[in-house]
Each structure stands twice: as structure tokens, then as C-alpha cells.
Amino acid sequence: MTMLAVRALNQSYGGSHTLWDVDLDVPAGSRTCLMGRNGMGKTTLLKCIMGLLTASSGEIVFSGTDLRRLPPEGRARLGIGYVPQGREIFAHLTVEENLRVGLVTRANGARAIPNRVYELFPALKHLLHRRGGDLSGGQQQQLAIGRALVLEPALLILDEPTEGLQPSIVHEIGDVLLALNREAGVTVLLVEQHLRFARRVASQFCILEKGRSVAGGAIDELTNEVVHERLRV
């Protein structure tokens, strides 16, 4: 069953057309990796899905609901967690305060941070009173993911979650995404440049090229030939 369906999506910045009739299917329970060279529209597509950019035309449907009719907070209340590129945590707020920001958009009005966040990222429990800006890059990424997980989302969207991180943290984030998917049933959509990480974590892939979806399928179909043709700089 498809959880998220993007159909014939177009988006423009002023006179620049950035997305061209993009189609994307994210099946429930999948781990879908959105790939492509820099500047091909990956982040733009995620922002359109989240309502942070306005699509010119097309459809974005999540579990039967037309997302284009909803503001960003309305999409979050449906159960979509979002981890933006660059993390975008609040540097002057504590770890606990950053996590509580995520509670604001919970549909059921819960005001307690789920224990699951601390189970996945135990370091955060020991850093609750540390300011976000004082954390290391890896800790900030854990916090950004934790903030999205406070929603207890059905769909978790991440934009380049491994960017600028040391290998041990990259591996840990991979473990977390696999655990969320396999143990908690969370569907994952991520943008990722690192092939090894993508092949380890993803179950399927979609490649964007100049704002168009040009290839996709099961992750086993991401052959070296496809990589050379579509991803090599």
C-alpha cells in the first residue's frame, strides 16, 4: 500500500522551473532513498511535501489526504516527522526545550517526551540541560532526529542525515533508522548522497535529475551502471 504518493509535481522559483512532473511512491513500511547529484531538486521536493514550498501543480497525497490543502503544521499533525538539511535546531534552547518544541504539533495533545527517543539516543538524556548550540555535530543530528520522533510519526522524512558526520555516528544513525522501520513500523523517506549508507539502509530508491524523476526501483537495482550514469559527478 502506498503511504505517500507524489504525482506530476511541478515547482518554480520565480522564472526558474525546479521540479518537472515528478512522480514518487513511498510504500507503507518502506525505506525510500531519494538520490541525485547536487542541485537536482531533492531538497525542493521534500520542502514541497512538507508545505515549506508551494508546488505549482500536481498532487501530494498522504494516507488518502491531499497535503496541498494543509499548512506545514497540519501535515505534521497527520504523522509526518521532518529532519531538515543542516538540522535547524534552536541553538539557544536546551536539548529538552528543543525536544518539547516537537510536542506542539502532536495531534493527541500529549506533553511528555516519548521514552523511545531516549532509548534510541541515550546520550540525549544526559544532555537535557545543555544548550543545542553547545553540542557536537553528531549530537545535534541526534537531537534533530529526536525532535522529529517526539511526534511518533508514521512517516519520517530526513534530508541528508549523515552530512558532515564521523563514520561511527553515521553507522549509529543507520541503526536507528533500521530499528524504527523494522521494530516500530515507521516508514522512512530520506535524501542521501553516500552510496554505502543508502545501500545499507534503503529498501528502494528514486533518482532525480534536473528536477525530473529518471530512475527508481528496489535498492538491489541500484547497480554500478546506474550509479555511473545518474550519480557520478
URMOLIN-V17602 format. One record per residue. N is the residue number from 0. RES is the residue in one small letter. D_CENTER is the distance of its C-alpha to the mean C-alpha in Angstrom with 1 decimal. Layout:
BEGIN
N/RES/D_CENTER ; N/RES/D_CENTER
END
This chain:
BEGIN
0/m/19.6 ; 1/t/16.8 ; 2/m/14.3 ; 3/l/12.7 ; 4/a/15.1 ; 5/v/15.1 ; 6/r/18.7 ; 7/a/20.6 ; 8/l/18.2 ; 9/n/19.9 ; 10/q/19.1 ; 11/s/21.5 ; 12/y/22.0 ; 13/g/25.6 ; 14/g/27.5 ; 15/s/24.7 ; 16/h/23.0 ; 17/t/19.5 ; 18/l/18.2 ; 19/w/20.9 ; 20/d/20.9 ; 21/v/17.5 ; 22/d/17.1 ; 23/l/14.1 ; 24/d/14.5 ; 25/v/12.0 ; 26/p/14.7 ; 27/a/14.6 ; 28/g/14.3 ; 29/s/12.8 ; 30/r/10.3 ; 31/t/9.7 ; 32/c/9.3 ; 33/l/9.6 ; 34/m/12.3 ; 35/g/15.1 ; 36/r/17.3 ; 37/n/16.8 ; 38/g/17.2 ; 39/m/16.6 ; 40/g/14.3 ; 41/k/10.8 ; 42/t/9.6 ; 43/t/12.2 ; 44/l/10.9 ; 45/l/7.5 ; 46/k/10.0 ; 47/c/12.3 ; 48/i/10.3 ; 49/m/9.9 ; 50/g/13.5 ; 51/l/13.4 ; 52/l/15.3 ; 53/t/17.9 ; 54/a/18.2 ; 55/s/21.8 ; 56/s/22.1 ; 57/g/20.6 ; 58/e/18.9 ; 59/i/15.5 ; 60/v/16.3 ; 61/f/14.5 ; 62/s/16.9 ; 63/g/19.8 ; 64/t/19.0 ; 65/d/19.0 ; 66/l/16.1 ; 67/r/18.0 ; 68/r/20.6 ; 69/l/18.5 ; 70/p/17.6 ; 71/p/14.2 ; 72/e/15.6 ; 73/g/16.8 ; 74/r/13.5 ; 75/a/12.4 ; 76/r/15.8 ; 77/l/15.2 ; 78/g/12.7 ; 79/i/9.2 ; 80/g/7.4 ; 81/y/5.3 ; 82/v/5.3 ; 83/p/6.9 ; 84/q/8.8 ; 85/g/11.9 ; 86/r/10.9 ; 87/e/13.2 ; 88/i/14.9 ; 89/f/18.4 ; 90/a/20.8 ; 91/h/23.9 ; 92/l/22.6 ; 93/t/23.0 ; 94/v/20.3 ; 95/e/21.6 ; 96/e/21.5 ; 97/n/17.9 ; 98/l/17.0 ; 99/r/19.4 ; 100/v/17.7 ; 101/g/15.0 ; 102/l/18.0 ; 103/v/19.2 ; 104/t/17.0 ; 105/r/17.7 ; 106/a/19.6 ; 107/n/22.3 ; 108/g/23.2 ; 109/a/22.8 ; 110/r/23.4 ; 111/a/23.1 ; 112/i/20.2 ; 113/p/19.5 ; 114/n/21.2 ; 115/r/18.3 ; 116/v/16.5 ; 117/y/19.6 ; 118/e/20.1 ; 119/l/16.9 ; 120/f/17.5 ; 121/p/21.3 ; 122/a/21.6 ; 123/l/20.1 ; 124/k/23.0 ; 125/h/25.5 ; 126/l/23.9 ; 127/l/23.8 ; 128/h/26.3 ; 129/r/25.1 ; 130/r/23.8 ; 131/g/20.3 ; 132/g/21.8 ; 133/d/24.0 ; 134/l/21.3 ; 135/s/20.7 ; 136/g/17.6 ; 137/g/16.6 ; 138/q/17.4 ; 139/q/15.5 ; 140/q/12.2 ; 141/q/13.3 ; 142/l/14.1 ; 143/a/10.8 ; 144/i/9.1 ; 145/g/12.4 ; 146/r/12.4 ; 147/a/9.4 ; 148/l/11.3 ; 149/v/14.4 ; 150/l/13.6 ; 151/e/13.9 ; 152/p/11.3 ; 153/a/11.9 ; 154/l/8.4 ; 155/l/5.4 ; 156/i/2.0 ; 157/l/1.9 ; 158/d/4.9 ; 159/e/7.8 ; 160/p/7.8 ; 161/t/11.4 ; 162/e/12.9 ; 163/g/16.4 ; 164/l/16.5 ; 165/q/19.5 ; 166/p/19.6 ; 167/s/20.2 ; 168/i/17.1 ; 169/v/15.0 ; 170/h/16.8 ; 171/e/16.3 ; 172/i/12.5 ; 173/g/13.0 ; 174/d/15.4 ; 175/v/13.3 ; 176/l/10.6 ; 177/l/13.7 ; 178/a/15.5 ; 179/l/13.1 ; 180/n/13.1 ; 181/r/16.8 ; 182/e/18.3 ; 183/a/16.4 ; 184/g/15.4 ; 185/v/11.7 ; 186/t/10.0 ; 187/v/6.9 ; 188/l/5.2 ; 189/l/4.4 ; 190/v/6.7 ; 191/e/9.5 ; 192/q/13.2 ; 193/h/14.9 ; 194/l/16.6 ; 195/r/17.8 ; 196/f/14.5 ; 197/a/13.1 ; 198/r/16.4 ; 199/r/16.4 ; 200/v/13.1 ; 201/a/12.4 ; 202/s/14.7 ; 203/q/14.5 ; 204/f/13.6 ; 205/c/13.9 ; 206/i/15.4 ; 207/l/15.7 ; 208/e/19.0 ; 209/k/20.4 ; 210/g/18.2 ; 211/r/19.1 ; 212/s/17.7 ; 213/v/20.3 ; 214/a/19.6 ; 215/g/17.7 ; 216/g/18.6 ; 217/a/18.6 ; 218/i/17.5 ; 219/d/21.2 ; 220/e/21.9 ; 221/l/20.1 ; 222/t/23.6 ; 223/n/24.9 ; 224/e/26.4 ; 225/v/23.2 ; 226/v/21.7 ; 227/h/24.9 ; 228/e/25.1 ; 229/r/21.5 ; 230/l/19.8 ; 231/r/22.7 ; 232/v/23.6
END
